[in-house]
């Protein structure tokens, strides 16, 4: 008799941030795969078979913009952040059972926003602004939507009977509730993050 299936859904931006806090360095492919292997081995999934690991993220911006003060050109595709992100995605895409679901990174029309720390400094000691006083005004688009849609898709028609979600975002409460109404066991892995009570409430199990 075939074993019931389960899937792992990973909020990539959240996971890599928590791994950076834990390891004090940027997450590698092996770090991400290792966390997923750990989840595959939890006792609650002993009687299940893995369908797939879905990894969600928005790729780094690759535009060329002007620096906010000097107006010098700044090619985002040449940054360490861009190269590191693309390398991670390229390697994860080749790992067994992994499927990447990519959103978009949107750059605000003005491109830059002043750092809150700089505002405080300028109030105390006024000085001319520098390029380093600003950060890119970026936002992710479509990542949360893809996670929620995949939770619903996997739950319908009994494609899986359990879903492990690596996130700390309480926006997924409706998706959790939908999956559970379809008879799917929802396991939340918040990576030690202090998630809101309603997210815990609508998970069948919250990993420590």
C-alpha positions as CSV (number, residue, x, y, z in Angstrom):
1,X,0.0,0.0,0.0
2,X,1.4,3.4,-1.0
3,X,2.3,5.7,1.8
4,X,0.5,9.2,2.0
5,X,2.5,12.1,0.5
6,X,3.8,15.2,2.2
7,X,5.4,18.4,0.8
8,X,7.7,21.0,2.3
9,X,7.1,24.6,1.5
10,X,10.0,27.0,2.2
11,X,9.7,30.8,2.4
12,X,13.3,31.2,1.1
13,X,13.8,34.8,2.2
14,X,12.7,33.9,5.8
15,X,14.8,30.7,6.0
16,X,18.0,32.4,4.7
17,X,17.5,35.3,7.2
18,X,17.1,32.9,10.1
19,X,20.1,30.8,9.0
20,X,22.2,34.1,8.8
21,X,21.2,34.9,12.4
22,X,22.1,31.4,13.5
23,X,25.4,30.9,11.6
24,X,26.6,34.5,11.3
25,X,27.2,34.0,7.6
26,X,25.1,33.9,4.4
27,X,23.3,30.6,3.9
28,X,24.8,28.1,1.4
29,X,23.0,25.5,-0.7
30,X,24.1,22.8,1.8
31,X,22.6,24.8,4.7
32,X,19.2,25.0,2.9
33,X,19.3,21.3,1.9
34,X,20.3,20.3,5.4
35,X,17.3,22.1,7.0
36,X,15.0,20.3,4.6
37,X,16.6,16.9,5.3
38,X,16.1,17.6,9.0
39,X,12.4,18.3,8.4
40,X,12.1,15.1,6.3
41,X,13.3,13.1,9.3
42,X,10.9,14.4,12.0
43,X,8.9,11.6,13.7
44,X,5.5,13.0,12.6
45,X,6.4,12.2,9.0
46,X,7.8,8.7,9.6
47,X,4.8,7.2,7.7
48,X,4.7,9.7,4.9
49,X,6.6,9.9,1.6
50,X,8.0,13.1,0.2
51,X,6.4,14.5,-2.9
52,X,8.5,17.6,-3.3
53,X,10.2,20.5,-1.7
54,X,9.0,23.9,-2.9
55,X,11.3,26.8,-2.4
56,X,9.9,30.3,-2.8
57,X,11.8,33.5,-3.2
58,X,12.2,36.7,-5.3
59,X,15.5,37.0,-7.2
60,X,17.7,40.0,-6.5
61,X,17.2,43.1,-8.6
62,X,19.4,43.3,-11.7
63,X,18.7,46.9,-12.9
64,X,21.3,49.6,-13.4
65,X,20.4,52.7,-11.3
66,X,22.0,56.0,-10.3
67,X,23.5,56.6,-6.9
68,X,21.3,59.0,-4.9
69,X,23.9,61.7,-4.3
70,X,26.8,61.4,-6.7
71,X,24.5,60.1,-9.5
72,X,27.1,57.5,-10.4
73,X,25.8,54.4,-12.2
74,X,25.3,51.3,-10.0
75,X,24.8,48.0,-11.7
76,X,22.9,45.7,-9.3
77,X,23.8,42.6,-11.4
78,X,27.4,43.0,-10.4
79,X,26.8,43.0,-6.7
80,X,27.7,40.2,-4.3
81,X,24.1,40.0,-3.3
82,X,23.0,39.3,-6.9
83,X,25.7,36.7,-7.5
84,X,25.1,35.0,-4.2
85,X,21.4,34.8,-4.8
86,X,21.6,33.5,-8.3
87,X,24.2,30.9,-7.3
88,X,21.9,29.6,-4.6
89,X,18.9,29.3,-6.9
90,X,20.9,27.7,-9.7
91,X,22.2,25.0,-7.3
92,X,18.9,24.4,-5.5
93,X,17.2,23.9,-8.9
94,X,19.4,20.9,-9.5
95,X,18.9,19.2,-6.1
96,X,16.6,16.1,-5.9
97,X,13.0,16.9,-5.1
98,X,13.4,20.7,-5.2
99,X,11.2,22.9,-7.2
100,X,11.7,26.7,-7.3
101,X,8.8,29.1,-7.3
102,X,10.1,32.6,-8.0
103,X,8.3,35.9,-7.5
104,X,9.6,39.3,-8.5
105,X,11.7,42.0,-6.8
106,X,10.2,45.4,-7.5
107,X,12.3,48.6,-7.3
108,X,10.4,51.7,-6.1
109,X,10.3,54.6,-8.6
110,X,12.6,56.7,-6.5
111,X,15.0,53.7,-6.1
112,X,16.4,54.8,-2.7
113,X,15.2,55.5,0.8
114,X,17.2,57.1,3.6
115,X,18.4,54.9,6.4
116,X,16.5,55.5,9.7
117,X,19.8,55.6,11.5
118,X,21.0,58.4,9.2
119,X,18.0,60.5,10.1
120,X,18.8,60.2,13.8
121,X,22.4,61.1,13.1
122,X,21.5,64.2,11.0
123,X,19.1,65.5,13.7
124,X,22.0,65.4,16.2
125,X,24.8,66.5,13.8
126,X,23.7,68.0,10.5
127,X,26.0,67.2,7.6
128,X,25.9,66.7,3.8
129,X,24.3,63.5,2.6
130,X,26.3,60.7,1.1
131,X,25.4,57.7,-1.1
132,X,26.0,55.4,1.9
133,X,23.2,57.1,3.8
134,X,20.6,55.4,1.5
135,X,19.5,51.9,0.8
136,X,17.6,50.5,-2.2
137,X,13.8,50.7,-1.8
138,X,13.0,47.1,-2.8
139,X,9.9,44.9,-2.2
140,X,9.1,41.3,-3.0
141,X,6.0,40.6,-5.2
142,X,4.2,37.3,-5.7
143,X,6.0,35.1,-3.2
144,X,3.3,34.9,-0.5
145,X,0.6,34.4,-3.2
146,X,2.5,31.4,-4.7
147,X,2.9,29.8,-1.3
148,X,-0.8,30.2,-0.6
149,X,-1.9,29.0,-4.0
150,X,0.3,25.9,-3.7
151,X,-1.0,25.1,-0.3
152,X,-4.6,25.1,-1.7
153,X,-3.6,23.2,-4.9
154,X,-1.8,20.5,-2.9
155,X,-4.6,20.1,-0.5
156,X,-7.3,19.7,-3.1
157,X,-7.8,16.2,-4.4
158,X,-5.7,14.7,-1.6
159,X,-2.4,15.3,-3.5
160,X,-0.7,15.4,-0.1
161,X,-1.9,14.6,3.4
162,X,0.6,16.7,5.2
163,X,2.4,20.0,4.5
164,X,5.4,21.4,6.3
165,X,5.7,25.2,6.0
166,X,8.9,27.1,6.9
167,X,7.8,30.6,7.6
168,X,7.1,33.2,10.3
169,X,4.4,35.1,8.3
170,X,1.0,35.3,9.8
171,X,-0.5,36.2,6.4
172,X,-0.7,32.5,5.7
173,X,-3.4,31.9,8.3
174,X,-6.2,31.6,5.6
175,X,-4.1,29.1,3.6
176,X,-3.5,27.1,6.8
177,X,-7.2,27.0,7.6
178,X,-8.1,26.0,4.0
179,X,-5.6,23.1,4.1
180,X,-6.9,21.8,7.4
181,X,-10.5,22.0,6.2
182,X,-9.4,19.7,3.4
183,X,-8.1,17.2,5.9
184,X,-4.4,18.0,5.5
185,X,-2.1,18.1,8.5
186,X,-0.2,21.4,8.6
187,X,3.2,21.5,10.4
188,X,4.7,24.9,11.0
189,X,8.5,25.4,11.3
190,X,9.1,29.0,12.5
191,X,12.9,28.5,13.0
192,X,12.7,29.9,16.5
193,X,10.9,33.0,15.3
194,X,8.2,34.5,17.6
195,X,5.2,34.0,15.3
196,X,1.8,35.5,16.1
197,X,-0.6,33.3,18.1
198,X,-3.1,33.0,15.3
199,X,-0.5,31.3,13.0
200,X,0.2,28.8,15.8
201,X,-3.5,28.3,16.4
202,X,-4.1,27.2,12.8
203,X,-1.2,24.7,12.6
204,X,-1.6,21.1,13.7
205,X,2.0,21.1,15.0
206,X,4.5,23.8,15.6
207,X,8.1,22.6,15.7
208,X,10.3,24.0,18.5
